[in-house]
Amino acid sequence: MSRLASETKLIMEINPNSPIAEAYRTLKLNIQFSEWDRKLQVIAVTSSIPGEGKTTTISNLAVCFAKEGKKVLIMDADLRKASLHRIFSMANKVGLSNVLVNQYHASDVIRTTGVDNLSILTSGSIPPNPAELLTSPNFMEMIDELKNSFDIILIDTPPILTVSDGLIVTTLCDGVVFVIQAGKAKRHLIKKSKEKLDYAKAPLLGVVLNNKKLNKSESQYYDYELKEE
């Protein structure tokens, strides 16, 4: 676990008492509060453009659920530019793409992580037809089967405005979390992404504003909370 914590962005493992870790726990609670009128078992995390922190967000969110005792699967559905395997310091020779073309069964390529209760399905080898694979019956059938083995399935998707793949995946999920990096995403791009999600009837749960600077009063509040603990 020391290697996992020191070489990746899993703040939930590195510094679970930090303000950032508390923000991830709040995100988890907000998702759970959204379950009053529907079951949220399969959740996608996406963004407008690359580099907004969706992979870091989904990885730490997965750790939050796992530490609560949930049996969690985190899946990389970015079949063009995968990054989830790097967060967990794993190879990516086989994974989701190989399952979707019937080279492997999902149970053959799902691996445990260094976090209790948390498993991972990496993206696998880069296919020539990512969008086709994600719209194939195999993908939905695989998710339905995995629901029997995991309490929560979190899916990391490609950015909405980069390729169509991300939007495809969001429509198949119970809920979608949209990540925006403060100071990076332009207003018109955020608006366009929201319009695309609305048009596809993707079940948007809410927005994560990533890398927001804490003001002085917020910093003092968290310092106080940590001292009290």
C-alpha positions as CSV (number, residue, x, y, z in Angstrom):
1,M,0.0,0.0,0.0
2,S,2.9,2.4,0.6
3,R,3.9,2.2,-3.1
4,L,0.3,2.8,-4.1
5,A,-0.1,5.8,-1.8
6,S,3.2,7.4,-2.7
7,E,3.1,7.2,-6.5
8,T,-0.5,8.0,-7.3
9,K,-3.2,10.6,-6.6
10,L,-5.2,8.6,-4.1
11,I,-5.5,11.4,-1.5
12,M,-8.0,9.2,0.4
13,E,-5.1,6.8,1.1
14,I,-2.3,9.4,1.4
15,N,-4.0,11.9,3.7
16,P,-7.6,10.9,4.6
17,N,-7.9,13.8,7.1
18,S,-7.2,16.5,4.5
19,P,-9.8,19.0,3.3
20,I,-9.7,17.3,-0.2
21,A,-10.4,13.9,1.3
22,E,-13.3,15.4,3.2
23,A,-14.6,16.8,-0.1
24,Y,-14.6,13.3,-1.6
25,R,-16.5,12.0,1.4
26,T,-19.0,14.7,1.0
27,L,-19.4,13.8,-2.7
28,K,-20.0,10.2,-1.7
29,L,-22.7,11.3,0.8
30,N,-24.4,13.5,-1.8
31,I,-24.6,10.6,-4.2
32,Q,-26.1,8.4,-1.5
33,F,-28.7,11.1,-0.6
34,S,-29.7,11.0,-4.3
35,E,-30.8,7.4,-3.9
36,W,-34.1,8.3,-2.2
37,D,-36.1,7.9,-5.4
38,R,-33.8,5.5,-7.4
39,K,-31.1,2.9,-7.1
40,L,-27.7,4.2,-8.0
41,Q,-25.5,1.2,-8.6
42,V,-23.7,2.1,-11.9
43,I,-22.3,5.7,-11.9
44,A,-20.2,7.4,-14.6
45,V,-17.8,10.2,-14.0
46,T,-17.0,12.5,-17.0
47,S,-15.9,16.0,-18.0
48,S,-16.0,18.3,-21.0
49,I,-12.4,18.1,-22.0
50,P,-9.2,16.2,-20.9
51,G,-7.3,17.2,-17.9
52,E,-10.1,18.3,-15.6
53,G,-9.5,15.6,-13.0
54,K,-12.2,13.1,-13.6
55,T,-9.9,10.1,-13.2
56,T,-8.5,11.3,-9.9
57,T,-12.1,12.1,-8.8
58,I,-13.5,8.7,-9.6
59,S,-10.5,6.9,-8.1
60,N,-10.8,8.7,-4.7
61,L,-14.6,8.3,-4.8
62,A,-14.2,4.6,-5.3
63,V,-11.9,4.4,-2.3
64,C,-14.5,6.3,-0.2
65,F,-17.2,3.7,-1.1
66,A,-14.8,0.8,-0.5
67,K,-13.8,2.1,3.0
68,E,-17.5,2.2,3.9
69,G,-17.5,-1.6,3.3
70,K,-19.1,-1.5,-0.2
71,K,-17.9,-4.0,-2.8
72,V,-16.7,-1.6,-5.5
73,L,-15.6,-2.0,-9.1
74,I,-13.9,0.9,-10.9
75,M,-13.9,0.6,-14.7
76,D,-11.9,2.4,-17.3
77,A,-14.2,3.0,-20.3
78,D,-11.8,5.4,-22.0
79,L,-10.7,2.9,-24.7
80,R,-8.7,5.6,-26.6
81,K,-6.6,7.3,-23.9
82,A,-6.7,5.2,-20.7
83,S,-5.2,6.5,-17.5
84,L,-7.0,4.7,-14.6
85,H,-4.4,1.9,-14.6
86,R,-1.7,4.5,-13.8
87,I,-3.5,5.7,-10.7
88,F,-3.4,2.2,-9.4
89,S,0.1,1.4,-10.7
90,M,-1.1,-1.5,-12.9
91,A,-0.4,-2.9,-16.4
92,N,-3.0,-2.4,-19.1
93,K,-2.4,-5.2,-21.6
94,V,-5.9,-6.7,-21.2
95,G,-9.1,-5.3,-19.9
96,L,-12.5,-4.0,-21.0
97,S,-11.8,-3.9,-24.7
98,N,-10.7,-7.5,-24.7
99,V,-13.8,-8.6,-22.8
100,L,-16.1,-6.8,-25.3
101,V,-14.5,-8.6,-28.3
102,N,-15.0,-11.9,-26.4
103,Q,-11.3,-12.6,-25.8
104,Y,-11.8,-12.9,-22.1
105,H,-14.6,-13.0,-19.6
106,A,-14.7,-10.0,-17.2
107,S,-13.9,-12.2,-14.2
108,D,-10.7,-13.2,-15.9
109,V,-9.3,-9.6,-16.1
110,I,-10.8,-7.9,-13.1
111,R,-8.1,-7.4,-10.5
112,T,-7.9,-6.5,-6.9
113,T,-6.2,-3.2,-5.9
114,G,-4.3,-2.3,-2.8
115,V,-7.5,-1.1,-1.2
116,D,-9.8,-3.5,0.6
117,N,-13.2,-4.1,-1.2
118,L,-12.0,-2.3,-4.4
119,S,-11.5,-4.0,-7.7
120,I,-10.5,-2.6,-11.1
121,L,-11.2,-3.3,-14.7
122,T,-8.7,-1.5,-16.8
123,S,-9.4,-0.4,-20.4
124,G,-7.3,-3.0,-22.1
125,S,-5.7,-2.8,-25.5
126,I,-6.7,0.1,-27.8
127,P,-9.3,-1.2,-30.3
128,P,-10.0,0.3,-33.8
129,N,-13.7,0.8,-33.0
130,P,-14.2,2.1,-29.4
131,A,-17.6,3.6,-30.0
132,E,-18.9,0.4,-31.6
133,L,-17.7,-1.7,-28.7
134,L,-19.4,0.5,-26.1
135,T,-22.7,0.4,-28.0
136,S,-22.6,-3.4,-28.4
137,P,-24.9,-5.7,-26.5
138,N,-21.8,-7.2,-24.9
139,F,-21.2,-4.0,-22.9
140,M,-24.7,-3.8,-21.4
141,E,-24.8,-7.5,-20.7
142,M,-21.4,-7.4,-19.0
143,I,-22.6,-4.5,-16.7
144,D,-25.8,-6.4,-15.9
145,E,-23.8,-9.4,-14.9
146,L,-21.3,-7.4,-12.8
147,K,-24.2,-5.9,-10.8
148,N,-24.6,-9.3,-9.2
149,S,-21.1,-9.2,-7.9
150,F,-20.6,-5.5,-6.9
151,D,-22.5,-3.0,-4.8
152,I,-21.2,0.0,-6.8
153,I,-19.7,0.1,-10.3
154,L,-17.9,3.4,-11.1
155,I,-17.1,4.0,-14.8
156,D,-14.5,6.5,-16.0
157,T,-15.5,7.8,-19.4
158,P,-13.8,9.8,-22.1
159,P,-14.6,13.6,-22.0
160,I,-18.0,14.5,-23.5
161,L,-16.7,16.9,-26.1
162,T,-13.7,14.9,-27.3
163,V,-15.4,11.8,-28.7
164,S,-18.9,10.3,-28.6
165,D,-17.8,7.4,-26.4
166,G,-18.3,9.3,-23.2
167,L,-21.9,10.2,-24.0
168,I,-22.7,6.7,-25.0
169,V,-21.6,5.3,-21.6
170,T,-23.4,7.9,-19.6
171,T,-26.8,6.9,-21.1
172,L,-26.3,3.4,-19.8
173,C,-25.7,4.4,-16.2
174,D,-28.0,5.1,-13.2
175,G,-26.3,8.4,-12.6
176,V,-23.6,10.7,-13.9
177,V,-21.1,13.0,-12.1
178,F,-19.7,15.9,-14.2
179,V,-16.3,17.2,-13.3
180,I,-15.2,20.8,-14.0
181,Q,-11.8,22.1,-13.3
182,A,-11.9,25.6,-11.8
183,G,-10.2,28.1,-14.1
184,K,-9.8,25.7,-17.0
185,A,-13.1,24.8,-18.5
186,K,-14.7,27.6,-20.6
187,R,-18.3,28.5,-19.9
188,H,-19.4,27.7,-23.5
189,L,-17.8,24.2,-23.3
190,I,-19.6,23.4,-20.0
191,K,-22.8,24.6,-21.5
192,K,-22.3,22.5,-24.6
193,S,-21.6,19.4,-22.5
194,K,-24.7,20.0,-20.4
195,E,-26.8,20.3,-23.6
196,K,-25.4,17.0,-24.9
197,L,-26.1,15.2,-21.6
198,D,-29.6,16.6,-21.6
199,Y,-30.2,15.6,-25.2
200,A,-29.0,12.1,-24.5
201,K,-31.2,12.0,-21.3
202,A,-28.2,11.1,-19.3
203,P,-29.1,11.0,-15.5
204,L,-26.9,13.9,-14.2
205,L,-26.5,13.7,-10.5
206,G,-24.5,16.9,-10.1
207,V,-21.2,18.7,-10.7
208,V,-17.8,18.5,-9.0
209,L,-15.8,21.8,-9.1
210,N,-12.3,20.5,-9.1
211,N,-9.1,22.4,-7.9
212,K,-11.1,25.2,-6.3
213,K,-8.9,27.3,-4.0
214,L,-10.0,27.4,-0.4
215,N,-10.4,30.8,1.1
216,K,-9.0,31.7,4.5
217,S,-12.1,31.0,6.5
218,E,-12.6,27.6,4.8
219,S,-9.0,26.7,5.6
220,Q,-9.3,27.8,9.2
221,Y,-12.5,25.7,9.5
222,Y,-10.8,22.5,8.3
223,D,-7.7,23.2,10.5
224,Y,-10.2,23.4,13.5
225,E,-11.9,20.2,12.5
226,L,-8.6,18.3,12.2
227,K,-7.4,19.6,15.6
228,E,-10.6,18.5,17.2
229,E,-10.1,15.0,16.0
